Amino acid sequence: MKHQRRHEEAKINRLQGIISISGKGTGYVAIGTGNKKDKQDPEVDFKHLNTALHGDMVEIVLHSKGKSRQTAEVTKIITRAKMRFVGILESKNHIFSLNPDDPKMYIDILVSENMLNGARVGQKVFVEIISWSDSRKMPEGKVIKILGNPGDNNVEMHAIAIEKGFDSELPKNVEHEALEIKRQGIKESDYAGRRDFRKTLTFTIDPSDAKDFDDAISFCGLKHKPAFFHGLAGVGAPENRGPEKKQVYVEEDLYEIGIHIADVSHYVKIGSALDLEARERGTSVYLVDRTIPMLPEELSNDLCSLVPNKDRLTMGAVFVVDKNAKIKSEWFGRTVIHSQKRFTYEEAEESIKNREAPFHKELSILNDLAKKLTKERFAQGAISLEQEEVKFVLDKDGVPTKVITKERGDSNRLVEEFMLLANKKVAQVLSPKKMKDKKDESISLYRIHDLPSKEKMHDLAFFLRSLGHKISLVNGIIPSHEINNLLKKLEGKTEENTVNRAVIRSMAKAIYSTENIGHYGLAFSHYTHFTSPIRRYPDIIVHRLLTNYLSGKKVGKERMFEYEKIARISSEQEKRASDAERASIKYKQAEYMSKRLGESFEGIISGITEWGFYVEEAETKCEGLVRVRDLKDDFYIFNEKKLELVGQKNKKRYRLGDRVKIKVKGVDLERKTIEYVLI
């Protein structure tokens, strides 16, 4: 009986979860028990990690619960998240090892001399762990790629990308396949079965440095005379109708607007080398100074790109709308376009404002319609989460010389609104339908955004109230209109970015899924990604699903596992790409400030911890740490509830959103960190 009880206790205490490891080598396992009384994840100290690495799926055994935090130890590695690391090759007493760049990698990797593959001490290299069974010893690895010398721009950018799983070089068979497709070009047979928009005004609007043009918009005005009976009380048999009045004709302005998206699925066939590589990558990666494309440039920047003055094969979502942006009809299918104009956002902005500029009338109408779509979206509960972005100006060696703010005007919002419309409508079309006798069993791929957790919303409300804002909670959630009103009120104020960031952090992350729960942030019941197949694999999948739907084919539930896997991989790759993009920005920020040691700036407190507070420099958004130990005027204590540092004697407070004057104290390019001191 005693033995059985012990066995039952062991089963209860043996759990599985993803382990997150801090820079200090302490692990925290997300076990998802749903126990609301104990919200903290079990902690695993360094000696009980048993070779577990950040992101691994592990099995743990809980220790006996004391008064403090629940602790545990890792008993089994179920799946590894990552076994390849970038770092600098070091040598001590003729023993070679990798010092990893990844701050989550808490141990160096031993590299035997016969595994160096030509690498030299001091070089930045890419190493794969080939053996690690004893946590008391260093893992053993081999050099699989020599990246070059630390500090070189190309080396550092390549290192950031490859560390996150994105090699800048595509496999040779993928390149060869793309070259052959480009060589063939558009064949006469490719035009068959496509709606022809080549004589309809069509244009693209993109950033000035864009090379891959995924989307184009076509526009033409229509005159329509819909007939109706004024004052008609009912329909059907005469006895159900009210008194008929004179038939009235009203002339109404209608517009046909086409959202045309590069037909990548026409070229990237299921199971081809291109398809398998795109599926594995999931997305293109946009670093500060380069793009690492999901597809070879022969497709992404050429045959699939909707360049002006060339025929291009596209998938279209075409809407007839009235002057109030109400949709009167919709059509989906394969199209062919011939773009007459490639606008940059700046040029399109000028055309909207200037009556003499090209396509002023058409862009003005589109802009007016987009604003009405936006207004309707926010009336339905969408949340405004626009953040000010900056862009580095780089010299020929990739060194940042200055930072400029990205302007976001009506032209940006115009494109965004029509892309949102296309994504929403395609999702509605592909959503399984309820039939009379049974439910449609077909599946689709959605872009979903869950409700924020009540815990995070409560924390956000507490933070906003601490800043003096009146905030209410309805069923544990701050109403979207309250968030929008607050953000509008803060426009142009020092708090704006801090509050914006806090709101974004409180939100769930949007992901891909075969289960539709809607998109909370956009306030859409149906949403997918259809508009960027050159740079996102899920969009290619959605194009295939739409083609199947239009031809009467359905994707049955027997393929659910395959599509769930695609959704999961695409969501994971999106996160890795975002991390790589953020790391490249942090590196350039650190590099920029490394040339300005001792210089003074103004900044805004963007984060507070027990060891100090983070300050975002006002112009460049370069974030750095002011350490508590460098605050010489008092002894400061961290108030976790109010997120502030308070001086013991003078009661001076440092809070989020406070404006401060700072000086650059130091920069660590390897760790991509900046240290400031107050002045």
N, C-alpha and C positions, 0 to 999 in steps of 0.2 A: 504493500500500500504506500509506504514511504517512498519506494523507488518510483512508483507510478506518479506520485505527486511531484517528485523532482523532475521527472520527464515532462510533465505538463507545464511546469514552471519554465523549463528550458525552452519549450516551444513558444511560450508567450514572450519570453525575453529575447528570442532570436528573430530579428527583423531584417528587412531589406530596404534599401534606399540609395539615393544619389548622394555622394559625399562631396562637400565643398570644403576646400582647405585654405586657410588664411596664409598670409605671407610669413607668419610666425610658425607655421607647420602644425596648426591645430585644426582638426577636422570637425565638421558638423554635418550630421546625416539627416536628410529630409525623408522621413519615414512615412509621412502622410497617414497617420493613424486616425486623424479626425478627432483627437482628444482635445477639446477646447479648453479644458482646465489646465493642460500643460502645453502651452504654445511653443515652448522652446524645443529645438531639435537636439537630440543627444549629442554630447561633446566627446570627441575622441582625441586624447592627447597624443603627442608625437610618438611615444614608445608603444602605443597600441594601434598605430595605423597599419602595421603589418604589410607594407609595400603599397597601400592604397594611394592613388593619385587623384588630384582634383577632377571631379566629373565622373569618376568610376561608379558603376553600380556595384554595391557591396552588400555583404551580409554582416550583421553586427550582433553582438550579444550585449544586452544591457547589464550594467553593474547594479549592485544593490543600491537603491535610492537613499541618499543621505539628505541632509537639510538643504544642500546647495544644488546646483544644476545636475540633471541626469547625465551620467557618463556611460561610455560603452567602449568596446574594442571590436576591431574588424577581424572577422574569422574567415572570410572568404571574399575573393575578388570575382564577381560574376561576369562583368564585362568591363573592358578597359575603354576609357573615353579617348585616350591619346597616349601614344608611345613614341612620338617624334618631337624633338625639341631643338630650337635654335639657341645658339650661345657662342661664347668665345672659348677656343681650345687653349687650355692651360697645361703647364707641366711643372712638376715638383719632384726632384730626385728621380728624373727619367720616368715618372709615372704620369700618363696623360689623362686629362679629364675635361669634361664640358661643364662650364659654368653657365647654366641656363638663363636666358633672358626672362623667361616666364616667372613672375614673382610667386606664382602658386606652386612652382616646382621647388620643393624644400631640400633637395639633395643633389649633389653633383653626380655626373654620369662618368664612370670609368671607361676609357677607350684604350684598348691594348694596341701596341705598335703596329700589329698586322691588320688592324681595323681602321687605320688612319686614312687609307685611300688617297695618299698624297697631301693631306692637310698639314699645315704648319702651325706651330704655336703662335697665338695672337690673332689668327684668322677667325672670322665668323663662319660657323659651319652648321649643318643640319645633321642631327644625330638620331638614330633609332635605337631604342632599348631592345636588346636581343635576349637578355636573361636577367631575371631578378627574382630570386626565391627566398632570400634571407634578408630581412629588413635591417639586420645589424651590419650588413655590408652594402657597399655602393652598387647600384645597378650597372650592368655592363652594356655597352653600346657600340655601334659602328657608325662611321661617317658615311652618309649617303649623298651628301652634296656639299661642295665648298662654295660659299657665297661670296667671300672676298674680305676686304679690310674694313674693320669697324669705322664708322664715321662717314664712309662714302655713301652718298645719297641713294644710288641704285642698290647698293648692298643692304642698306637699312630698310628700304621700302620692300625689297624682295623678301627680306627676313621676316618682316611683319606679316606679309601675305602668306608665306609658306608655313609659318608658325601656326596660322589659323586654318591651314589645309588647302590653300589656294596657290598652286604653282603657276607662275606666270607663263610657263611653257606648256603648250598643249601636246599630247601624244602625236607622233608622226602620222599614224593612220587616220587620226581625226583631221589633221591638216590636209592630208592627201584627198580625203573624201570631200572636204570643203572646196578645194581647188578644182576638183572635177565638176562639182555642181556649178561653180562660178564659170568654168569654161563652157559649159552647156548653155548657161544663161536662161533667159525666158524663151521657151519654145512656143511655136504657134498653137500647139495643143493645150498649153497652159491657160489660154484665154477662154477655152470652152467652159460653159456653165457659169461664167462670172458676169455680174451686173457691171456694165461699163460706165465709169464715172470720169473717163479721160477728158470729156469736154465740159465737165462741171468744175466750177472754181474750187480748187483744192490747195491747201497750204499746210506747212508745218510751223510750229512755234516751239523753239528749244533754247537752251543756254547757248551762249556764243561759242563755247568750246566743245559743244556736243558733236559727235561723229556718227552715233547710232540713232537714227530717227525712227522710233517705234510707231509713232502715231501721227495721223494727218486728219484735218477737218475739211469736209466739203460743205459748201453752202449755196443754196439758191432760193429765191423768193417764189412763192406760189400765190396765185389768186384763186380763191375758191368761193363758190356760192352755195353754202348749205341751205337746204330748204327745211322749214319746220312750220308747224301750225301754232300760231300764237294763242296762248290760253288753253291749249289742249289739256283736258282734265284727266284723261285716261287713255289706255290703248286696248286694242282687241275689238270685240264686237261693239256695234254702235250703241247698244244699251248701256255699255260701260263707260261711254265717253260723255264729257260735258259738251256744252254747245260749241260747235266748230265755228271758228272765225276765219277770216280771210287768210290765205296762204301768203306768208311773208318771206322774202329773200333778203338775206343780209350778206353783203360782201365782207369777207374777213381776210386779214393778212395772215398767211401761213408761210412757214419756212421749212424747207427740207434740209436737215443737218445730218451729215454722215460722219461717224467716227470710224476711221479706217485704220486698221492695225496690221502691221507687217505679217504676212501669212507665212510665218516661220515653219509651221507644221507641214506646209507643202514641200519643203526642202528637207526637214529633219524627220526622217521616217522612223517609225517604231522599231527598236532593236538595232538601229545603225550605230556605227562608232560615234557619230555626232550625238545621237540621242543618249547613249549610255554615259558619255562624258558630261553632257549638259545635265543629265539627271543626277549625277554624282556631285557636280559643282553646285547646282541649284540656283545660282545667281551670279551675275557679274559683280566685281568688287571695285568700288570707287575710292582710291586712295587720294591723298592730297595732290599728287603730281601725275597720276596715271590711272588708267582703267585696266583691270585684268578681266577681259571679256569671258563670258560663259561659252560663247561660240567663236570660232575663228573669225578674224577680221574680214576675210573674203565674203563672209555672210553678214556679220554684225555691222560692218562699216560700208558694205558695198551692196551685194545683191538683195539683201533683206531691208537695208536702210532706205527710207522713203525720201531719197534725195530729189531735188527739183529737176524738172525737164527730162524725166525718164519714166517709162512705164514701170509700175511696180504692182506685184500681186499682193492683195490684202484681204483681210476678213473685215466685214463691215457691220456696224450697228447703225441703222438709218432711221431717223425720227422725223415725223412731220409734227411741228409744234405751232401753237398760235402765239400771239404777241405777249401773252401772259405766261409763256413757257409751259403751257399744258400740252401734254402729248396727245395728238389726235390719232396717230398710227405709228407702227414700228415694223421694221423689217431687218432680218439678220441673214447674212450669207456671204459667199465669196465675191469679192469685187476686184476690179483693176482700176488703178488711178494713175494720173500723170500730174504730179504737184507742180503748180505754176510759180510758187514762191516759198523760199525758206526764210522765215522770220526768226530773228533772235527775239528774246523777250523784250529787249530794249526797243527794237524796231517796231514790234507789235504794239508796245505801249505808246510809242509816238503816233502810230497810225490810229489808235483809238482816240487820241487827244486832238490830232491835227487834221482838219478837214481836207487839206491838200495832199495828205500822205496816201500811199497806195492802199487800196481796199479799206479806206476809212469807214465807208457806209456799212460794209459787211461786218467788219470787226466791231463796230459800235453796236450793231444789232445783236451780235453774239454776246458782247459784253453785257448788254442790258438783260438778255435772256439768262445768262450765267448768274447775274446778281439775284434774279428772281428765283432761280433754282437754289441758290445759297440760302436765301431768306426762308424758303419753304423747308429746307433741310434743318435749319436751326429752330424753326417753329415746331418741328417734330422731335427736337431734343438733342440735336447734334452738339458736340462740344468743340469750342475753338481752342486749338492747341498750336498756334503759330509761334515759332521761336525765331528770334533774330539770329542769323547765321553770318559767319565771317569767312573770307576766302583769302588764302595766302598768295601774294605775288612773289614768284620765285625767279632767281637769276638762272643763267645757263647751267649752273652746277646743282640746281635744285635747292639752293639756300634761300630761305625766306627773307625778302628785303622790306616788305611792308604788308599790312593786313587791311583789307577793305571789307566793308559790310555789304552783304548780298541784298540788293534791293528786291522787294517782293511787291509787285504792283498788280493792277487789274489783269494784265496779260497772263500772269502766272495763275491767277485764280480762275480765269476764263478756261484755260486748258484743263486745270484740275477739276473743275465742275463738270465739264463734258466727259472727262474720263471716268469720273465717279458715276455719272449717269449710265454710261455704257456698261461699266462693271456691275452695277446694280441690276440693270435690265437683263443682261446675259445670265446672271445668277437666278433671276426669276424664271426665265425661260427654261433653264436646265434643272430647276428644282422639281423633284418628283411630284406628280399631280395626284390629287385624290379623285379616284374614279367612283362610279355609282356603286359597284359591288365590292371593289377592293382598292387597295392603295398601290400606286405605281412602285415597283420594286427596284427601279433604276437608281444609280448613285451619281453623285457629282462631287466637285471639289470646291470648297468655300473658303473665303477669308473671314475668319470669325474674331470677334473681340468681346470677351466676357465682361460681365459687370465687375466693377472693382470690389475687392473684399471689404466687408464692413469694418474690419480692424484697421485697414489702411485709410479708409474714409474717415474713421474716428480720429486717427492720428493727424490727417490733413486738416480736419475741422479744428482740432486743438491748436495746431500750428497757426492757422489763419486767424483764429480768435486771439492768439497771443500777439499777433501783429495789429490787433485792434479792429478786425473785420467781423461784421455780424454774419454768422453762418448757421444755417439750420440743417438738421439731418432728418430725412424722411425715409422711414424703413431702413435706417442705417446708411443711407446714401445721400450725399449732398446733391440736390437737384441741379441738373445741367444748366438751367437758366441762371441759377445763382453763381455758378462758376463763370459762365460767360459774362455776366454783368460785372463781376469783380475784375476779370481780366480786362474788360473794356475800360473800366474805371482807372486801372493801373497803367494804361498805355502811356509810354513816355516817362514813367516814374522809375525811380531807382529800384523799387521792389519788383518791377514787372517780370524780369527774367527769373528771379528767385522764386516767385510764386508760380510762374509758368512751369518751372522745373519741378517744383513740389507737386503740382497737379499731375504732371506726366508720370512722376515716380509712383503716385498713388494708383495709377491705372494698371489694369491687367495688360499683358502683351498680346498683340494681335498675332494669330497663327493660322496655319492652313489646317483644314479638317474636312472629313467626309460627313461629319455631323453638323448640321446647320443650327446655330443658336443665335444668329444675327450678329450685327456689328454695333456694339454699344456706342462707341465714340462718334460714328457717323449717323446713328439712329436709323439704320437700315435693317429691315427684317431679313433681307437677302443681299449678299455681297460676295463677289469673287474677284480674282485678278485675271483680266482679259487683255489689258491694254499695253503690256510690256513684254512680249514673248522673246524679244532679242536678248533681254537681260534677266528674265525670270523663267525658270522651268515650269512652275505651276500654270503660267499663262499658256504655254504650249499645250499642256494637258487640257486646259479649258477649251482651247481652239479645237482640239481633237474631239472633245465631248460635244461641242456645238456642231461640228461637221457631222458626227454620228446622229445627233438629234434631228438635224435638218434632212438627213437622208433616211430617217425612219428607224435607225439602229439604236438600240439601247445598251448601256453598259450594265450588265446584271450584277446582282449582289454577290455572285460567286467571285467577283474580282475586287470585292471590298478590301481584302487584306492588302492587295497590291497598291490600291489607291491610298489606303491609310499609311502605308510605308512611305509612299511618295510625299504625302502631307507632312509626315514626321521629319523625314530627311530635309525637305525644303525649309521647314521651320527652323531646324537646327543650323542649316547652312546660312540662312538669313541672319541668325544671331552671330555666327562666326564672322560673316562678312561685315556686319555692323561693328563688331569688336575690332576688326582689322582697320576699318575706316577711322574709328575713334583713336586707335593706337597711332595711326599715321599722323593724325591731327596733333595728338599730344607730343609726338616726337618733334614736329615742326614748331610747335609752341615753345618747347624746351630749347630747341635750336635757336629760335628767334630771340628768346630771353638770355641765352648764353652769351650773346654779343652785347648785352645791355646790363652787365653786372654793375651794381652800384647806382643805376639810374632809378629815378623816382616816378611813380605813377599813381593814379587814383584807381580804386577798385571797390568792389561790393562783396561783402561776406556771403559766400554761396554754400557753406557747409560748416558745421561745428561738431567737434569731437572732444574727448577728454584730453587729447594730446595737442590740441590747437584748433585753429579755424582756417578754412580754405577761403581764399580771396580770388575773385575773377576780375582781372584787369579790365577796366571799362571799355577800352577801344578794341583790343585784340581778343578778348575773352580768354586770355592765357591764365589758367587757374594754377595757383600755388599755395603752399602751406605756410602759415605763420604759426610757429611752435609756441606752446605755452611757456617753455623755458626761456624764450626770447622776450617775453613780456616782463620787463624788469621792474615796473612800477608797483607791482603787488603780487600776491599769491592768488591765482585764479582757480576757481572750482567749477567743474562742469555740472550744470543742471540739466539732466537728461530729459526731464518732463517738459521743460520750457525751451529746450534746445538753445542754451545760452551759457556763456562763461561769465562768472561773477567774481569781482575782486573781493577778497575777504575784508580788507580794511576800507577801501574807498567806495566799495559797492558799485564800481563801474561795470557796465554790462556790455558784452559783445554779442549781438544777435544777428540772425539771418536778415539780409537786406540792408544792413548798416553800411554806409559809405566810409571808407578809410583810405589813408595815404600810406603807400608801401614803397619799399626799396627792394630791388632784386639782390638777394643774399647769395644764392648759389643755385646751380643747375646740375642735374645728373642725367646725361643723355641716354645712358644705358637703361636707367629705370624710367626715363621720360618724365622726370619730376622737377618742379621748380620750388625754391624756398624764398619766401619774402620775409621782411621784417617791417614793423610799423615805424613810421617817422612822424 
